[in-house]
């Protein structure tokens, strides 16, 4: 696909960070980028119009959930996800592999695929690599992910190795079955927390990474330091001209650490999930608005943010909305959190291009505090 390619605009001289542009059929994506998650073809509580105002360039939808409801064939009849959900920018679909292994009941895994019971109604289903690709072809996203086997943190090396090799076998089947030339298929690197397995998986995956690749099976319970170490160990083996997507990662500290280690794309449900419980990510750190100290706080959620929420509402109002169960509270904070993470990524991109990434990270983390403080430290490979 001539309209799908990646170019590096600037490489940071002091870390693995880089700024790039990922060209897709539905528009260009400036990287590094945070991608909001719209599991059911909707980012929970946020209008597509407001996502665009927040600066979102690409959103995710999930193969497993959309297969269950309303069905991928219905989405295809509607003209694909872009028309179905009224989003004219790029879309990425996960293959459903993680959801099969984390949500579905009574899983039976073999080399052919996975037999499981739906978490929705208990019905039986059999997912194969070919089935996952068929569903993703019907959904019509710009970027689709291979069907993979994700293992939990704490499993032994032999189990991790078997799942990694199975993922590679499934990758070959995904590539052979994929027929939609308007979609870019990303393979997924697995290997749990074992450095040698990760590097082996990466090396064997790269021949299939025509447009980019994902790194799966991290941020699933392991300490963050382990994840950072694994990313650092893989860095020397990354190709320069392919986007690197760290799946399921989206807290400010992890975004900074990931960017320093050469990651271009991130996604996570964190922004909207914690928002519905009344937690905001702000320039001054996390703010839990349901707390009593905000009862008479009529200041904006974040004095450095110009999103619709911060321009128009106070912490006191947001606290009231959350505590009485009004959906408006979660909607407004969700919009703010997405705006906040999007601006963080844009700030890092500008800093990479301008040659002041380390200074940007230090200033950001000094104000944000908490778990972000370590992310301000320089990273040397």
N, C-alpha and C positions, 0 to 999 in steps of 0.2 A: 504494500500500500504506500504509494508515494506521499499521501497526505498524512501518514503516521510515521513520525521519526523524532529523534531526540538530539538536541544539540547542547553542548556545554558552553555557557556564556562566560563564566569566570570560575577559576579554581582558587580556593583560599590557600595562601602560602604557608600557613601555620597549622593547618589541620586537614582532615579529609573533606571538609565542607566544600560544596560547589553550588553555583547557581546555573540553572538551565532552562530550556523551553521544550516541553513535550507537545509536539504538534499532533492533533487528532482531527478526525472528520467533523467534530462538533466544536472545534475551537482550540486555541493554544492554551497550555497550562504552564504557568511560570513556577519553577521549582527552586527551593524546596516548598512543598505544599502539604497543608493539612486538609484532609477530605472528610467532610461530615458524613455520617452514616444514616442512610435512609432505608433501613432494613426492609420495610414493607412497601417500598416505592414512595416513601414519605419520610423526610427528616422530622421526627416527632415534635409537633407543636410549632413548626416554623414554616411559613409560607415560602414557596420558591422565589417569589418576588423579594422577600426579605433576605433570603440566602444570597441573592445577587447583590443586594445593597451591602451585605456583610463582607462581600469580596470572595465568596465561595466560587471556585473554578470548576470543580468536579465533585460529584457525590456518589455514594455507594448504594447498591441495593443487593439483596441476598437471594441467591438461587433457591436454597432450601425453603425459605419462608414463602417466596412467591410461587414455587411449585405447589406448596400445600394450599395456599389461598392467595389469589383467586385461580391460579393455574397458569402455567406458562403459555398454553395454547390460547387462552383468552387474551393475554397480553399481546400475543402475536396478532390476533384478530384486530386488536385496537390500534395496531400499527407500530408495536414495540414500546419499550419503556419510555422513550423520549416523549412520544405523543400521549401515552397513557397517563403519565404523571405531569405532563406539561413542563418539561425541563429541556431546554434547547442547548444546554452545555454538555460536556462529556459526562458519561456515566461508567462506572466500573461495577461489575458483579463478581462477588465471591462465588466459588463453586458450590458452596454448601458443605464442604468437607468438615470444617470445624463444627458446624451446627449438628451434623449427623453424629459426630463423636461426643459432643457436649450436651445436646438436648434430647436426641432420640433415645427411646427405651429399647432394652433387650437387643443390643447390636450383635450381629454375627458377621465378622469380618473375614474375608478370604481374598485370594488373589484376584478373583473375578470382580468383587465389589463388596457392598455392605447391605445386608438385610437388616431392617430396623422397623420399629413401630413409631408412628407419628406422635409427636408430643401434643398434637392438636386433638386427634380423635382416636388414637390407638390403632389406626389402620396400618397394615403392613406394606412396606415399600422396599424396592431393591434398587439401590444406586450403583451404577457402574461409571467408569470414566466417560463412556460413550453417552450414557443417560445425562450426566451432568452437562456435557457439551451441548447435547440436543436442547436441553432446557435453556442454556445460556444463549444459544443461537436464536431461540424463539424470543427471548427477552430483548435481545438486540443492543446490548450495551457496547460502548466503544472498546473497553478493555474487559476481557474475561479471564478468569483464573482456572487453572487446571484443578481436577479433583485430586485431593491429596489425603494422606493419613496423618493426622496430628496426634502426637502422644503427650500425655500429661507429664508435668514436672515430677521427678522422683522415680520414674520407671527406669529399669536397668538398661545397660548399654546394648545388650543383645536384642531386647524388645525395640529399642530405638533404632537399631541398625535394620531390623526387619521392616519396620514401618518406613524408614528412609528409602530402602531398596524398592519397596512396594510402590511408594510415591513416584519413583523414577520409572518403574514399569508402567504405572498408570499414565504418566506424562506422555510416554510414547504412544499410548492408545488415544489420549486426548488429541495430540497433534495429528494423528492419522485420521481421526473422525471429524475434526473441525473443518467446516465447509464454508463458513461465511467470511468472505474476503474483506468485509467492512469492519471486522472485529480483530483486535490484536490479542493473541493468547499469551498470557504470562505464565511461565512455569513457577513452581514454588520450591524453595530450598528448605529441607527439613534436617533432622539430626539431633533434636533435643538440645541438651546442654553439653554435648561432647564435641570438642573442637575438631578432632579428626573426622568425625562423621559429617559435621557441617561443611568442612572444606571439601571432602569427597563428594558430598551432595552438590555443592556449588559447581565443582569442576564438571561433573557429569550432567548438570542441568544447563550449563551455559550454551552448549550447541543448539538447544531448543529455544533459547532466549532471543528470538529474532527482534522483538520490540521492547523487551524489558523483563524483569523477573521479580517475584515476591520472596520475602523471607518470612516463613511461617513458624508456628510453634514456639514463639517467644512471647514474653509478657503473659504467661499462662500460669503464674504462681512462683516462678523462680525469683530470687533476689535480683534487684536491678543491676547490681555490680556484675553478676554473672552474664546478664544480657549484654551489657556494655563490653565485657571482655570478649564474648563470642563475636560481636560485631567488629571489634578491633582485629580479631584473628582472621576474619574473612576478608577484611578490607583489601589486603594486597592482591587478592585474586579477582576482584571486581573488574569487569570490562569498563573502559572509560565512556563508551558511547551508548550505554544502555541505562535507562532509569531503574533505580533500586527502590523497592517498595517494602517497608517494614510494616507488617500487617498487625492491626489491633493495638497500636501504640499511639497515645495522644495526650499525656500529661505534659505540662510545660518543661519539666526537667528532662523527661525522656525525649521530647522533640529536640531540645538543644543537644543532648548527648548523641542522639541519632544523627543529626545533621553534621556534627563534628566528625562522625565516623562514616561520612559519605552517603548517607541515606537521602533520597530525593522525595519520597512519597510516604505519607502516614495516614492512618485512619483510626478512629476510635469512637465508641459510643459514650465515652466519659462526659463530654461536654453537655449533652442533653440529659443523660441519666442523672448526674448529680444536680443538674438544674431543677429537675422535677422534685427533688428533695430539699431545694432551697439553698444550694451551695453554688456560689459564683467564683469564677477565676478572675482576679483583678490584678491591676498593677501593684497593689499593696499586699498581694497574697490572697488566699482563700477567704471568702466572706460567707458565713452561714447565717443567712438573713432571718431564719426562724428564731435565732437567739434573742433573749429578752432585751439585751443592750441596744437593739436596733428599733425598739418600739417607738421611740420618739426621735429617731434619726432621719431628718428630712433632707439629707444630702444624697447625691447620686450614688449609685452602686460603685462606680469607679470614676474618680475625678479626671482621669486621663483618657476616658473612652467617650466617643461621640455617637455610639449606636443609638437606635431609637429608644431602647430601654433607659440608657443613662441620660439621654437628653430630656426625658419626659417624666421619669418616676423616681421616687425616693426609696431608700432602704425600708423606711417605715411602711410604705405602701406595699412593697414586695413582700415584706414579712407578713402583713395582713393577708395578702392573697394566698401565700403558702399555708399559713396556719388555719385558714378557713376552707382550704381545699379548692380554691378557685383555680381553674386551669390557666388563667391569665398569668399567674405568678411563674409557673413553670415555662410558659411560652416566652415571657420576657427575658427570663434568666438564660434560657436556652439560646435565644438570639444573641444575648450579650456574650455568653461563653464561646459560641462559634466565632463571633466577631473578634474576640480577644485572641483566640488561637490563630485565626487567619492573619491578624495583624502581627502576631509574634513571628510567624513564618515570613511574612513580607519584610519585617524588620531585619530578620537574619539574612534574607536574600539581598536586601539593599546593603547590609554590612559586608557581606561577602564581596559584592561588586565594588564597594567603596574601600575595601581593605581594612575594616575596623571590626571584624567579627568578635574578636576577643573582648574588646572594650564594650561592645554592645551587650554581650552575654554577661559580663561583670556588672554592668549598670542595671540590666534587667533583674538579675538574681539578687542583687543588693536590696532592691525594693520588694521583690516578691518574697524572698526569704524561704524558710522551711526547707523542703526537700530539694529546692532548686539551687541552694547555695553551693553545693558541690559541683553543679553543672557549670559554674562560672570559672572553674579551674581549667587551665590550658590542657590540651590533650596531645600527647606526643606518641606516635606510632613506634 
